Amino acid sequence: MMAKNKSVLGIYGTRPGVENAVTAFKDAGFSNSAISVLLPENLGSKEIATDKATKAPEGATAGASTGAVVGGALGWLAGIGALAIPGVGPFIAAGPIVAALAGLGVGGAVGGFTGALVGLGIPEYEAKRYEGRIKKGGILVSVHCDTSDEITAAKKIMEQTGAEDVSSTSESSADVKTNDPSRRAAGSY
């Protein structure tokens, strides 16, 4: 059974929990480009450190323009970079959520982070709850799923690795806006 453009989301309280989840997703066959992680930059650790002066260690991935250096399981994720989210703070982000937040213009978005999450297809009440958790240092993990089996597997992995507030959502509302050719042609300014 197909479940087009769904995401499973959860909040983690610790980086080791996120590392365990990412490893479990990798082992379960999820693509690194299907997994998004959004974590406060000030959570400083050996795995993630802002390193502007020295070269990135072997096997680490440097963020786009920030010098954020990510290693360990998180180094496997795609598109690592840093985002400043108004009213929420500086974040290190990886995966499709980076493009989604940047594409929604989160830098100056009306409604800020909650508005960006709603744009991804998350109901507003859940988006506000996630924003509240993230402001308190929670780490958002999102996994893009194409089938109902993937949704079930992703929820199970999140529950087994300690995620809280696990939910799934359809991204169809966001897709309609971005995949309409007439809007793309007229609105690219």
Stockholm file with secondary structure:
# STOCKHOLM 1.0

chainA/1-189         MMAKNKSVLGIYGTRPGVENAVTAFKDAGFSNSAISVLLPENLGSKEIATDKATKAPEGATAGASTGAVVGGALGWLAGIGALAIPGVGPFIAAGPIVAALAGLGVGGAVGGFTGALVGLGIPEYEAKRYEGRIKKGGILVSVHCDTSDEITAAKKIMEQTGAEDVSSTSESSADVKTNDPSRRAAGSY
#=GR chainA/1-189 SS CEEEEEEEEEEESSHHHHHHHHHHHHHTTCCGGGEEEEEEGGGCCSSEEECSSSCCCTTCEECTTTCEEECGGGGGSSSCEEEEETTTEEEEEESHHHHHHHHTTTTTCTTHHHHHHHHTTCCHHHHHHHHHHHHTTCEEEEEEEEEHHHHHHHHHHHHHTTCEEEEEEECHHHHHHHHCHHHHHHTCC
#=GC SS_cons         CEEEEEEEEEEESSHHHHHHHHHHHHHTTCCGGGEEEEEEGGGCCSSEEECSSSCCCTTCEECTTTCEEECGGGGGSSSCEEEEETTTEEEEEESHHHHHHHHTTTTTCTTHHHHHHHHTTCCHHHHHHHHHHHHTTCEEEEEEEEEHHHHHHHHHHHHHTTCEEEEEEECHHHHHHHHCHHHHHHTCC
//
